[in-house]
């Protein structure tokens, strides 16, 4: 450790992203990336935008993109915030909305960036256990707290809860901010953006990385009451006035304008997910009901770490977590139909005990 680190840095345990190796013939199903590229319209617009104007700063307010997102979701532009991927927006939300005297609540099995941000910003938190079926129960959050955050669908379980349940929570906890992380909602979940109109304590965070295949552009956004958005802006402008570059803003707008491609991509992933689930269950896996572009599954006769290692020996990457409740589960990204077939073939060899 460096002698020049601050006390804060010494105490941090940073988030560990999914492995990004360089291996020939790799079947990469560990980081929930879209297995197909973005809309051709996006690529064309980015190429056109790559001109001499790159010497100029981008619009710091991203007005055109915010207007496009507002129109797409039926809200006003002052209810939209954009940033460098949803992770950055979540960081702003933790700093602007969730740092309070009472502890923040989130699930015990959820996106592992949440406790990282709590440590970074000095936020007290309490985890709320999922039930035995790995489901979030909103009644468990109807207690004293400084704020609430959870993904819907949850990650890494992939299980979603409906708008009605979240509306019930928002009404009961109207005195605290509630952040719903909808990174995976486009694959089968029900968005709570329509609830923003009646619930000024709701902030919905979303990303274009997953369902629109723009992980490389780093574009995320939040929708909420204008007062919540102003809080995020105040943090952003104290940190980085120009979070989204010209190419990212142009590409994001183009993606929103190609609805047929978006819907076709969604349908493909949902169909491939069904094929993956069927294949896993046929091999004895227990698979949680997923509304995301991944599944969470375990085999009752095989340790999760061993299966993940066996797959890696066969150039197939999936995500394994070591937390006690989920250590035998694998999070498997839904790939192309061919990648699903490759995964299942590799699993057959692993489960049969064949050498790599």
C-alpha positions, 0 to 999 in steps of 0.5 A: 500500500502507498504511504501517500494514500488517504485514510479513505483509500486504505479503507475501501474495498472496490467493486470487482467487475466481471473478468475481461480476458483475451482468449481465442474462441472465448464464449463470454457469458459473464458480464451481461453484455448484449451478444449483438451490436447496436443499431446500424443507425447508431454506428452511422451517426457516430461515424458522421459525428467523428469530425473536426468538432471533436476539438470542442467540448460537448453540451454539458447539459446534454439537452438534445439527449435529455429531450429525446429520453423525455419524449421516449418516456413521456416525461419532461426534460427537467425530469431527466438526468444523464451520465457516464453509465448508470454506475456514475448516476448511482454514485451521484444518487448515493451522494445527493440523495442517500447519505442520511442519518438513518441507514440506507436499506438494500437487499442482502443479495443484490448489485455489489456496487451498493456497499462499495458506494456506501463505504466511499461516501460514508453511508450507514446501511443495513441489508434486508434478506431476500426470502427463501425463494430469493425474492424481494418482499417490499413489506420488509422495507416498510420500516425506519430508514434513511433511504431505499435502493434495489434493482428491479429486476434484481441482480444477480437473481434476475427476479422482478417485482411488479409496479403495484408492489413498488407503488405500495412501498412508495406510498408507505415510505413517502418520507424517504428517497427510493431509488429503483435500478432498472438496468435490466428492465427491458428484458421482461420487467415492468418499469416504474417510470409511470409512478414518478408523476405521483411519487416525488421520492422516486428516482429510476436509474437506467442504462443503454449498456444492456438492451441497446448494446451500448456498453462501450459508450457509457450512457446511463440516465435517471428519471424522477421529480425535477427536485431530485434531478436538480440534486444529481446535477449539483453533484455532477457539476461539482465533479465533472461538468462534461460527463457525456462526450459528443459521440455518446450523446449522438449515438444514444439519440440514434439508438432511441430513434430505432425502435424496431431494432430495439424490439427485435433485439429484446425479442431475440434475447428473451427467446434465447433465454427460454432456450437457455433455461430449458437446456439448464433444467434438462441438465438438472439445474434449478433456475430462478425465474429471470426477467433479465438478460441473464439467468441465475442457476445452481446444480444440486450435485455440483459446487458452483465454483467447480462448475465455473472453473470447468467451464473456463477450462473450455473457454466458456466464462460465467460469473460465480459469486462466493457469498454464502447464500449464493456460492453454488449459483452461477450467473449466466449471460444470455448469448446468441443461440450458438453461444447457448449451444456452446455453453450447454455442450461445455456443461455436458462435459463438465457434469460428466467429469471429463477433463478440460 
